[in-house]
C-alpha cells in the first residue's frame, strides 16, 4: 500500500456526502464551508449503534490524531442474532460493546468463543443504488467476481486475532500492512468481516485501510479480563511490583480542587440554556469559537488554573514518579495542575492554558499574557495582527467603513487547548508509540473515556497488560480487570495505606495517608474497618461512587 503508517497526516479521514461514496461511514461533514463542520471527538455511547443523519465518504485530511464528534445519532434496532452492517451505517465512533460485555469471565463477553466480531458486509445492501447503476448502466446481472486472495483458515484467523491483542493496533498494522503488504480487506476477513465483492474492487487503498482500522479497533475493545487480576489486593501487588505504570487522568482528579467537570449534572456541559447553545460541545468547537469567541471567554475563568492547587490524586501521580514507577501521565485536563504538582513525565493530550495563540496569524505568547482578559470575560485581541480590533458581543455592524471593527473571530487569541476539530499535540502519538512497548500497568483515573483518540489508548496496549479503573462511575464500553469506584481522592490514599506509602496532602486527615487521624478514620469504614465494599470479581465501591444496583449485582455488566 502507498499509505505511510508512520505518518498520521496520511491516515486521518474527512467525510463527504453518501452520494459521493462507495464505502461510507456516519458522521458530520467537514468544515470546508458553512454547511460542513470539522470534527474532533468521538463520544462513545454505551451499547448503542450510532448512525448519523448524514452519511459520508472517507478521504484524507490533516492528522490521525484529530478527534471526531459523531453529532446527532440514532439507535439502530437489530433483533437478529446475526448482524449485517450496511455501509451507510458504518461509523468509526460506534461503540459496539454494551453493558453486558463487561463480566467476570474471560471469553463469555464476546459473540463467539474466540471473541471475534461476527459482522459481514454482504449482499447488495452494501452498495448504494447509484453505485450499482455506475457499475452496470443497463442494470444487468453482474458476473461472478473471482477473489483476489486466498482466505485465512480458522486457525490462521485465530492466531492473527491473538497477535492483535498482544501487539496493539498500531504495531499490528505496521507488521501486516506496512511490512508484509497484506491487503487490508483480506486482513479484515481474519476478524470475520467480509465486504461485498463489488466493493472490494471499487474501494480505494485509503478506504480499505480506514475501514480495517475501524474493524480492529472494535475488536480490541472486547478485551478479555486477566484471570489473575480480580481483587483490591491484586491491585496493591501490581502497584508494588510495576516499574512502568501508564496513568491516564481526566476531570475527576481535579473536581475536588474546585474545577468543574464536563459531563456531570452540574458540569460545564449542563449549561446549555445559559449560553444559548444547541450542543454543549460547541463550547469547545473550533469553528464555533471562530464565530463566537465571547461564548468561550464567558466561562473560561472557571477553568483557568491560577487559583487552584493540585489534589491528592495529582500528588499520588507525583509520588509514583518519585518512586520511579511512572512511565507517563497522559492527562486529558487543561488545568495544568499536573505541572503545579511538578510531574515531569506528562503529556497534555488536550493542550493547556500554559500558552495562547492567535487564530489568524499564529502569534504565540505565555498564557499569563491573556489572563487579565480571561478574568474580565473579554476576548483578547492579537497584539500582532489585531491590535486595532474591537471585539463586540453585539451583532456585526453593517457599516463596512468602520475599519476598527473586524469580522468576529479574526485576530483573537485562543489558549492552546485542543478544541473539537483540532489535532492533538504531536508528542501524543510519538510518546504513545514508545510507551506501549514498555508499559506494565495501566491506570485510568477520573475519566469516563468518552473522547477519542485518548480513549483509544487502550487499543494500543497489549491485552496482557493489567488495566485498572479509579473513577466515580463504571466504564462499561471497554473491559478493565478491576474497577475501583468512588472519589479518586478517597481511593488513592487507601491504596497508599495498603502499600505503606506516605502520601502527603493538606486535605488528608493529619496531612498524610499514614497519619493517626487517617488510620482512625479508615477504621470507621462500613463497620468492618474498611472504607470499601467488594461486590463481585473486579468491582469495588468506595465513598463517592455513582453506580446502579443492577451493575453492582451483575445484571448490567
C-alpha positions, 0 to 999 in steps of 0.5 A: 500500500502507498499509505505511510503508517508512520505518518498520521497526516496520511491516515486521518479521514474527512467525510463527504456526502453518501452520494459521493461514496462507495464505502461510507461511514456516519458522521458530520461533514467537514468544515470546508464551508458553512454547511460542513463542520470539522470534527474532533471527538468521538463520544462513545455511547454505551451499547448503542449503534450510532448512525448519523443523519448524514452519511459520508465518504472517507478521504484524507485530511490533516492528522490521525490524531484529530478527534471526531464528534459523531453529532446527532445519532440514532439507535439502530434496532437489530433483533437478529442474532446475526448482524449485517452492517450496511455501509451507510451505517458504518461509523468509526465512533460506534461503540459496539460493546454494551453493558453486558460485555463487561463480566467476570469471565474471560471469553463469555463477553464476546459473540463467539468463543474466540471473541471475534466480531461476527459482522459481514458486509454482504449482499447488495445492501452494501452498495448504494443504488447509484453505485450499482447503476455506475457499475452496470448502466443497463442494470444487468446481472453482474458476473461472478467476481473471482477473489483476489486472495486466498482466505485465512483458515480458522486457525490462521484467523485465530492466531492473527486475532491473538497477535492483535491483542498482544501487539496493539493496533498500531504495531499490528498494522505496521507488521501486516500492512506496512511490512508484509503488504497484506491487503487490508480487506483480506486482513479484515476477513481474519476478524470475520468481516467480509465486504461485498465483492463489488466493493472490494474492487471499487474501494480505494487503498485509503478506504480499505485501510480506514475501514480495517482500522475501524474493524480492529479497533472494535475488536480490541475493545472486547478485551478479555479480563486477566484471570489473575487480576480480580481483587483490591489486593491484586491491585496493591501487588501490581502497584508494588511490583510495576516499574512502568505504570501508564496513568491516564487522568481526566476531570475527576482528579481535579473536581475536588480542587474546585474545577468543574467537570464536563459531563456531570449534572452540574458540569460545564456541559449542563449549561446549555440554556445559559449560553444559548447553545444547541450542543454543549460541545460547541463550547469547545468547537473550533469553528464555533469559537471562530464565530463566537469567541465571547461564548468561550471567554464567558466561562473560561475563568472557571477553568483557568488554573491560577487559583487552584492547587493540585489534589491528592490524586495529582500528588499520588501521580507525583509520588509514583514518579518519585518512586520511579514507577511512572512511565507517563501521565497522559492527562486529558485536563487543561488545568495544568495542575499536573505541572503545579504538582511538578510531574515531569513525565506528562503529556497534555493530550488536550493542550493547556492554558500554559500558552495562547495563540492567535487564530489568524496569524499564529502569534504565540505568547505565555498564557499569563499574557491573556489572563487579565482578559480571561478574568474580565470575560473579554476576548483578547485581541492579537497584539500582532495582527489585531491590535486595532480590533474591537471585539463586540458581543453585539451583532456585526455592524453593517457599516463596512467603513468602520475599519476598527471593527473586524469580522468576529473571530479574526485576530483573537487569541485562543489558549492552546487547548485542543478544541473539537476539530483540532489535532492533538499535540504531536508528542501524543502519538510519538510518546504513545508509540514508545510507551506501549512497548514498555508499559506494565500497568495501566491506570485510568483515573477520573475519566469516563473515556468518552473522547477519542483518540485518548480513549483509544489508548487502550487499543494500543496496549497489549491485552496482557497488560493489567488495566485498572479503573479509579473513577466515580462511575463504571466504564462499561464500553471497554473491559478493565480487570478491576474497577475501583469506584468512588472519589479518586481522592478517597481511593488513592490514599487507601491504596497508599495505606495498603502499600505503606506509602506516605502520601502527603496532602493538606486535605488528608486527615493529619496531612498524610495517608499514614497519619493517626487521624487517617488510620482512625478514620479508615477504621470507621469504614462500613463497620468492618474497618474498611472504607470499601465494599467488594461486590463481585470479581473486579468491582469495588465501591468506595465513598463517592461512587455513582453506580446502579444496583443492577451493575453492582449485582451483575445484571448490567455488566 
